[in-house]
Amino acid sequence: MFEHLSHRAQVERLRRLALASLAAYDIGTFRLTLLAHRFNTTFRVDTGDGYCYVLRIHRQGTPTVETVGAELAWLYAIRRDTELEVPDPVPTRSGELLTVAEIADIPTPHICVLFRWLNGRQVDAGLTPRHMQLTGALMARLQDHAAHFGPPPGFARGRVDVLGHSARRHPDPFNAAAVSTYCALVADTLSQQEAEQVAAVIERVRAAEQALGTGKATFGLIHADLHQYNLLFEGNTVRAIDFDDCGFGPLLYDLAVPLAMLQDRANYPSLRAGLLAGYRQVRHLSAEHEAHLDTFIALRHLQDALWVLEYRKHPAITGDWTALARRSLAQLKTFLVAEGWFPNQT
C-alpha cells in the first residue's frame, strides 16, 4: 500500500502525480523541486519563461473538492476585494481553481492546486514584537474581510475549534459524543489522570464559547493557523500562506494559535503585546473578550496533543507518538498552572 512505502518512494510517485496534474495548466516547460511531504505535499514549479509557482497535492481523507473549493473561493475574494497578499490560485485551462489527478501507482485520486509564488521569508528565532504587530494587523484585516464576505452557494468549511479532524463538520464542536470519544482516547493511550485534565479544559473552553456567543463581533471565518511558519515577511509587509485549515470559530482562536507556539520564549510578553496592538489597530478587542484568550491558547495545546493521538499511526508522525502527545499535554499543564487554573501538583 502507498502509505507503507518509504518516504523516498512516496515522493517519487507523488512527483509523477504532480506531472499529471500540471498537464491541466498552461504553464509551458517547468522544473519541479520538492518543498515538503507530510500530510499535504508541495512542490516548487519553476517555468522556462521565469515564472514560479507552488503545487499543493492534498492528503487523502478530510479534504474534499467542496472544502478545498471553499478555501480557494475565499482566497479569490480576498485578492479581489483587498490589497492583502495571500496565495493566488492559478486556473486550469478550463477555468477551474483546482484539479483532481490520478496515476496508476497511487490508488486514489488527489486534489491538486497551483498557486503563484509569494515572496518573503519565514522568521522564527528572530521574531520581534514588530513582526507580531504586523501579523496582528494582517489577521484583523482578514477577519474584517471575512465578516463582509458573501460565501458562494455550497461553501463548505467546518469548525476550527473542534477537538479533532474527525469532528470538524459537526455544528457543535464539543458535542457529548466527541468529548467522550477523545477523553476515552486519552485514557486508553495515555492515562485516566490525563483524560480528566482534558475533560476539565474542555469544560472551560465550552464555558468561554458560551459567554462569547456566535455574533459577528466574536465569531466568524478565520485563517486558524497563522503562526510564524505560515507568514512571509518582507520589509514592512507580511503575507499569509496556507489557508488549508481555515474555517469557522471564535475570532480569539485566530490570536491563540501563534501565541500557543511562542509561550516558551523569554520575550513572550512583548510578542503577545505586539500581536494584540497590531490587531487593535484594525479591529476592536474589548478587555472583556481578551480575558478569554488564554482559554483558547489552552484549547490549541489540547488540539495539538489530540492530533498526535488521532494520527499516531500515520507515517508523518515520526518518533515516539506517546512522548509527542505527552509533551503537548505537559505544555498545557504548565500553562494552566501558570494561569492559576490548576494547583501545581505532580
C-alpha positions in Angstrom: 0.0 0.0 0.0 1.1 3.6 -0.7 1.2 4.6 3.0 3.6 1.8 3.7 6.2 2.9 1.1 9.3 4.7 2.2 9.4 8.5 2.2 11.5 8.4 -1.0 9.2 6.0 -2.8 6.1 8.1 -1.9 7.8 11.3 -3.1 8.8 9.6 -6.4 5.2 8.6 -7.1 3.8 12.0 -6.0 6.2 13.6 -8.4 4.6 11.6 -11.2 1.2 12.7 -9.9 2.4 16.3 -9.9 3.4 16.0 -13.6 0.0 14.5 -14.3 -1.8 17.4 -12.5 0.2 20.1 -14.2 -0.9 18.9 -17.6 -4.2 20.7 -16.8 -2.4 24.1 -16.7 -1.0 26.3 -19.5 2.5 26.9 -18.0 4.8 25.5 -20.6 8.0 23.8 -19.6 8.9 23.6 -15.9 11.2 22.1 -13.3 9.8 20.5 -10.0 11.5 20.8 -6.6 10.1 19.2 -3.5 9.3 21.6 -0.7 7.6 19.4 1.8 6.0 16.0 2.2 4.0 15.3 5.3 0.2 15.3 5.2 0.0 17.6 2.1 2.8 17.5 -0.4 4.1 20.7 -2.0 6.4 21.2 -5.0 8.0 24.4 -6.3 7.4 24.8 -10.0 9.8 26.9 -12.0 8.8 27.5 -15.6 11.0 28.1 -18.6 9.8 31.6 -19.0 10.8 32.6 -15.5 7.6 32.2 -13.5 7.4 30.4 -10.2 4.5 28.5 -8.6 3.7 26.2 -5.7 1.8 23.0 -6.4 -0.1 21.6 -3.4 -1.2 18.0 -3.5 -3.8 17.4 -0.8 -3.7 14.5 1.6 -6.4 11.8 1.4 -9.2 11.9 3.9 -10.8 15.0 5.2 -10.3 17.4 2.2 -13.0 17.2 -0.5 -13.4 19.1 -3.7 -16.1 21.2 -1.9 -13.9 22.1 1.1 -10.9 22.9 -0.9 -13.1 24.9 -3.4 -14.4 26.9 -0.5 -10.9 27.8 0.7 -10.0 28.9 -2.8 -13.2 30.9 -3.1 -12.2 32.9 0.0 -8.7 33.4 -1.3 -10.0 34.6 -4.6 -12.3 37.1 -2.9 -9.6 38.4 -0.6 -7.4 39.2 -3.6 -10.3 40.7 -5.5 -11.6 42.9 -2.6 -8.4 43.9 -0.8 -4.7 44.7 -1.2 -3.7 41.8 1.1 -1.2 39.5 -0.3 -2.4 35.9 0.0 -1.9 32.8 -2.2 -3.3 33.3 -5.7 -4.7 30.1 -7.2 -4.0 29.6 -10.9 -6.9 28.5 -13.1 -6.6 25.4 -15.2 -7.1 25.6 -18.9 -10.8 25.0 -18.3 -11.0 27.8 -15.7 -11.2 25.7 -12.6 -9.2 26.6 -9.5 -8.3 23.0 -8.7 -7.8 19.8 -10.5 -8.1 16.1 -9.5 -5.3 14.0 -10.7 -4.6 10.3 -10.6 -1.9 7.8 -11.8 -1.7 4.1 -11.7 0.9 3.9 -9.0 -1.3 5.8 -6.4 -4.6 4.0 -5.6 -6.8 7.1 -5.1 -7.2 10.5 -6.9 -5.7 13.6 -5.2 -6.9 17.1 -5.2 -4.2 19.5 -6.6 -4.0 23.3 -6.5 -1.4 25.5 -8.2 -0.6 28.8 -6.6 1.5 31.7 -7.8 4.7 32.1 -5.7 4.7 34.7 -2.9 7.9 36.4 -2.0 9.2 36.9 1.6 10.9 34.9 4.3 9.8 33.0 7.4 11.1 34.4 10.6 11.3 32.2 13.7 14.2 32.7 16.1 14.5 36.4 15.2 10.7 37.1 15.7 10.2 40.5 17.2 7.2 42.5 18.6 7.2 44.4 15.3 6.8 41.2 13.4 3.9 40.3 15.6 2.3 43.8 15.3 2.3 43.3 11.5 0.8 39.8 12.0 -2.0 41.1 14.3 -3.0 43.8 11.8 -3.0 41.3 8.9 -5.1 38.9 11.0 -7.6 41.6 11.8 -7.9 42.6 8.1 -8.6 39.1 7.1 -11.3 38.9 9.8 -12.7 42.2 8.6 -12.9 40.8 5.0 -14.5 37.5 6.2 -17.1 39.5 8.2 -18.3 41.1 4.9 -17.7 38.1 2.6 -20.7 36.5 1.0 -19.8 32.8 0.6 -21.0 31.3 -2.7 -23.5 28.5 -2.7 -22.1 25.3 -1.4 -19.4 27.0 0.6 -18.1 24.1 2.9 -15.7 24.9 5.7 -16.1 23.3 9.2 -15.4 24.5 12.7 -11.8 25.1 13.7 -12.3 24.8 17.4 -13.2 21.1 17.4 -11.2 18.6 19.4 -10.0 16.7 16.3 -10.4 16.5 12.5 -12.9 13.7 12.7 -15.4 16.0 14.4 -14.8 19.1 12.3 -18.1 19.0 10.3 -20.2 18.8 13.5 -22.0 22.1 14.3 -21.3 21.7 18.0 -17.5 21.4 18.5 -18.0 19.9 22.0 -20.9 17.6 21.5 -21.1 14.8 24.0 -20.1 12.1 21.6 -16.9 13.9 20.6 -15.9 14.7 24.1 -16.5 11.2 25.2 -14.5 9.8 22.3 -11.5 12.0 22.8 -11.4 11.6 26.6 -11.5 7.8 26.1 -8.7 8.1 23.5 -6.5 9.9 26.1 -7.4 7.4 28.8 -6.7 4.4 26.6 -3.4 5.7 25.0 -2.0 7.7 27.9 -3.8 7.7 31.3 -7.0 8.3 33.2 -5.5 11.2 35.0 -4.6 12.9 31.8 -8.1 12.2 30.4 -9.5 14.0 33.5 -7.3 17.0 32.8 -8.5 17.1 29.2 -12.1 17.0 30.3 -11.6 19.9 32.7 -10.1 22.0 29.9 -13.0 21.2 27.6 -15.4 22.4 30.2 -13.5 25.7 30.5 -13.5 26.2 26.7 -17.2 25.4 26.4 -18.0 28.0 29.1 -15.9 30.6 27.3 -17.6 29.9 23.9 -21.0 30.2 25.5 -20.0 33.5 27.1 -18.7 34.9 23.7 -21.6 33.7 21.6 -21.6 33.5 17.8 -22.2 37.1 16.7 -20.0 38.8 14.1 -18.1 40.6 16.9 -16.8 37.3 18.3 -17.2 34.5 15.7 -16.6 34.0 12.0 -14.5 32.7 9.2 -10.8 32.8 10.2 -7.4 31.6 8.9 -7.0 29.5 12.1 -3.3 28.6 11.6 -1.5 32.0 11.3 1.7 31.1 13.2 5.2 32.1 12.2 5.7 29.3 9.7 2.7 30.5 7.7 3.9 34.1 7.5 6.2 35.6 4.9 7.9 38.9 5.9 9.5 41.4 3.5 10.3 44.8 5.0 7.1 46.2 6.5 4.9 43.7 4.5 3.7 40.4 5.9 1.9 37.8 3.7 -0.3 34.9 4.9 0.0 31.5 3.3 -1.5 28.0 3.9 -5.2 28.7 4.3 -5.7 24.9 4.4 -7.1 25.0 8.0 -9.4 28.0 7.5 -12.9 27.6 8.9 -15.4 29.0 11.3 -14.8 29.6 15.0 -14.2 32.2 17.7 -12.1 35.1 16.5 -10.0 34.8 19.6 -8.8 31.4 18.3 -7.0 33.1 15.5 -5.0 35.1 18.1 -4.4 32.0 20.2 -2.7 29.9 17.5 0.5 32.0 17.1 0.7 32.7 20.9 0.5 29.0 21.8 3.7 28.4 19.7 5.6 31.2 21.4 4.9 30.8 25.0 8.2 29.2 25.9 10.2 32.3 24.7 11.7 34.7 27.0 10.2 37.7 25.2 6.7 36.1 25.0 5.1 39.1 26.9 6.4 41.6 24.3 5.5 39.3 21.4 1.9 38.9 22.7 1.6 42.7 23.3 2.8 43.3 19.8 0.2 40.9 18.3 -2.6 42.5 20.2 -1.5 46.0 19.5 -1.4 45.3 15.7 -4.8 43.6 15.9 -6.3 46.6 17.8 -5.0 49.0 15.1 -7.7 47.4 12.8 -10.4 45.7 14.9 -11.8 46.4 18.3 -11.0 43.9 21.1 -12.5 44.6 24.4 -10.8 43.7 27.7 -13.8 41.5 28.5 -13.2 39.4 25.4 -9.4 39.4 25.7 -9.9 37.8 29.1 -10.9 34.6 27.3 -7.8 34.5 25.1 -5.8 32.2 27.4 -8.7 29.7 27.3 -8.2 29.3 23.5 -4.5 29.1 23.9 -5.2 26.1 26.2 -7.5 24.7 23.5 -4.8 24.9 20.9 -2.3 23.0 23.2 -5.0 20.4 23.7 -5.7 20.1 20.0 -2.0 19.5 19.4 -2.0 16.6 21.8 -5.2 15.0 20.5 -4.0 15.5 16.9 -0.9 13.3 17.6 -3.1 10.7 19.3 -5.6 10.7 16.4 -2.9 10.3 13.7 -0.4 8.3 15.7 -0.3 5.6 13.1 0.2 8.0 10.2 3.7 7.8 8.6 4.1 11.6 9.0 4.2 11.1 12.8 7.8 10.1 13.3 9.4 9.1 16.6 7.6 8.3 19.8 4.0 9.5 19.4 3.3 8.9 23.1 6.2 11.3 24.0 4.9 13.8 21.5 1.4 13.8 22.9 2.6 14.0 26.5 4.9 16.9 25.6 1.8 18.9 24.4 -0.1 17.9 27.5 2.8 18.9 29.7 2.9 22.3 27.9 -0.8 22.6 28.5 -0.5 21.7 32.2 2.4 24.2 32.7 0.3 26.9 31.1 -2.7 26.0 33.2 -0.7 26.1 36.4 0.8 29.5 35.5 -2.6 30.9 34.8 -3.9 29.6 38.1 -6.4 27.1 36.6 -4.9 24.1 38.4 -2.7 23.8 41.5 0.9 22.9 40.9 0.7 19.2 41.7 2.7 16.4 40.2 
